[in-house]
Amino acid sequence: MQDVLLDYGDGKMRVALPDHATVVRYGQTYKDPEPLGDSIELTRGALQNPLDTPPLRSMAGPGKKVVIGFPDRVKGGAHPRAHRRVAIKAVLEELIAGGCKLENISLLCGMGLHRQNTLEEFYWYLGKEIVDQFYPGRIVNHDGEATNLGDFGTDAMGNRIQCNRSLVDADLVIMIGHCSGNPYGGFSGGYKMLVTGFSGWESIASHHTPKTMHRDDWLGGSQHQHMRHQFKSIGEAMEKGMNKKVFAIDGVLGQFGDVLDVKAGSIPAVEAATWPLAERRTNVEIAMDEPADVLVMGMPRNFHYGPGMGTNPILASLAIGGQYSRSWHCLRPNGVVIVAGICDGWFNDRWFPSYKETYDALQKYQNPTDFLHSEDAKAITMNYEYRFAYSNFYTYHPFHAMSMISGGAILGKRTQAVIMVGAQKPVYARGMGYIPVATFEEATKLAERFVGADPRILCTPECFSGGAAAHLRRK
């Protein structure tokens, strides 16, 4: 047997796995490709030699109004060489050298339906040197509820097209993105950054719903998914509505937010140039003769969406579903998931005020899909108090909970059981359709009832606490 420490709430859970279990850890099972250079020099080189556009400096000018969009606190790291910090500084150098005035440049945080970022958070991940040049007034959060969003109707696929007004009014739109494999929807950065970071909630509801997220092609980080095609279609329609092309600067990120490469230029050209390295970094082959019957994972209390992600049952369901999506190439159909989860009922109402009401309403329905198409779900999404709090009090938008339920619901469609070990309030595990048990030994015995004796096990113990998780494939 092999001892493994799984993430579990605020600590760890020690479990014993068979010697034949496959345990995936960064630095042991796999590691990232080597960076192609120093992040500062990579960024400067990309700006001076952009793809499919003139150099940024030549597009600048004394009278130009410029908006620089950047990702929010959820992704990308906060270290001194983080892509956002390096790219914003390099962009400012180019714009000012081209004649732009600093007072005509603004920063726009592309948080989509996440909570708006505070000044303290901007200082944390952008640094005081950058923030103090723009605060107050010229570093602002996007608002997916703003009354003056650019509204461009629908695209050829029927998706709603909305856009932050400052992008419409700007002479030059620059967008900083992080290219890394998502558990769904292909890669972040590129058009995904534009259409999820700077659009209205109705536009995001065009793709973060069961009709997209429950398709067979939704899983994994492919470049050829329906959701990916929606991102491209919406993004092109946004650019057409704005009557300008976005100048993108995407960094290919490693496990811990380190920059492996940088490309700049038009969004399609940047996507084509960054995806190959991002795919090498993201898609990891592991030695497995047969697909696993059981996926084992640990879940901390706090990770990327914020404090309580591992205890808020709806957010936890999305996390488990996301890791299933990253691992599904190595799993048999209709297998079992075992997750160590503290599940103590802390929803973190300060950040996620709509989630408890959403969870309670979900319990009235036979399955998540029925709930998501219900009048109850619509009423919560349209609740004025929740929407006002999103725009004014640093909370997540109420539709965000609906999108999380959509993603988490794939577990009920693709597994025989999700078994949660160590839930302190088991009622919340049951409410999401999971089977709570007290010990890992109980979980493995129960799993055998579904998949047979001595199951093949794939374990990803630090998939949420250990940086950006990889997408697993069998050699």
JONORUR-V838493 format. One line per field, one symbol per residue. burial: b if it has 16 or more other C-alpha atoms within 10 Angstrom, else e. A space follows every 50 residues. Layout:
burial: ???
This chain:
burial: eeebebbbbeebbeeebeeebbbbbbeeeeebeebeeebbebbbebbbbb beeebbbebbbeebbbbbbbbbbeebbbbebbbbbbbbbbbbebbbebbb beeebbbbbbbbbbbbbeeeebeebbbeebbeebeeebbbbbbbbeeebb beeebeeebbbbbbbbbbebbbbbbbbbbbbbbbbbbbbbbbbbbbbbbb bebbbbbbbbebbbeebbbbbbbebbbbbbbbbbbbbbbebbeebbbbbb bbbbbebbbbbbbbbbbebbbebbbebbbebbbbbbebeebbbbbbbbbb bbbebbbbbbbbbbbbbbbbbbbbbbbbbbbbebbbbbbbbbbbbbbbee bbbbbbebbeebeeeeebbebbeeebbeebbeeeebbebbbebbbbbbbb bbbbbbbbbbbbebbbbbbbbbbbebbbbbebbbbbbeebeebbebbeeb beeebbbbbbbbbbbebbbbbbbee
